[in-house]
């Protein structure tokens, strides 16, 4: 494909992905042949990083899902996992004082004005109280209003996007809005930190920071500082054994969270994780999705049927989940092949995550899939897909291999 045609195709693809979250600046970039893929990504980063909120979240997702964007563009977007454009420290100081009722020098013995991360909803600073090293997450002023505005734009498009399909776009947007609203409540996140700590307290491979309620509020969250490498540093320097341990730990935590504890950390991008030789640190629990036992039972039956290679049970489970109308014509061969591909890591006793395997699965998301307009998408299903695709994208970066079948069996049947 020639360069001009390649840029136009890429821009059309990104317009579909970014959609209602695109600012005038993003739309201008998508209309322009910026140059090469890296410069195109850098232009997008500058705009999305400044916008924060939902637009930046979209950029974070694109930064680690392989097979969607050119490699150079994706590498440029990886900056968004930590952010590069922080809010001025004077603004952060004022938020802390307003929320906690005292100035920074009274609340903390040391506080670094330079953030270590400037993410979509807030930025994180190092601090210290006595000998306790701390990470303090501070929410951007007015970010909740920005997100609500983004959601309103999505609601206007949801009905149109669902035309001629069985997708209830409004229900999906309502569920997304609820998660984003909860993510702006740092006291709720402190509660989730405690609950996930309790759930995995017996597993030395899992590290979750402790929150300090006396230094936390709706818009400020103070946690213990946890050392660890970011994903890129870890992959570059860790031994193969350490990378395999990390991959199995990530998968185990994801699937046990879902099937044993009934809730998932629904924002699995690598910026929310740190890696050690023998453990993984899980830093962010702002976006948590809880699932009903009924829904989980149906999903468990579907995966169990795949593991047992039982086509009849599989079809019954998919219908029970509300994805397929049993009275409508449906290509079950295509759906069976799709799910067998996506769950291939759990069908054998040994699997290696590769980019080629992920890219082969992208074909099922294209218009050629005969079932795309016949499938319903329950809101719960969206979060499970985000969990699965996000988890697998990180496992590919790790080059993870091992017995993922046993990981799934433990989660399903514990």
Secondary structure, 3 states (H helix, E strand, C coil): CCHHHHHHHHHHHHHHHHHHHCCHHHHHHHHCCCCCHHHHHHHHHHHHHHHCHHHHHHHHHHHHCCCCCCHHHHHHHHHHHCCCCCCCHHHHHHHHHHHHCCCHHHHCCEECCCCCEECCCEEEEEEEECCEEEEEEEECCCHHHHHHHHHHHHHHHHHHHCCCCCCCHHHHHHHHHHHHHHHCCHHHHHHHHHHHHHHCCCCCCEEECCECHHHCCCCEEEEECCCCECHHHHHHHCCHHHHHHHHHHHHHHHHHHHHCCCEEECCCCHHHEEECCCCEEECCCCCEEECCHHHHHHHHHHHHHHHCCCHHHHHHHHHHCCCCCCCCCCCHHHHHHHHHHHCHHHCCCCEECCHHHHHHHHHHHCCCCCCCCCCCCCHHHHHHHHHHHHHHHHHHHHCCEECHHHHHHHHHHC
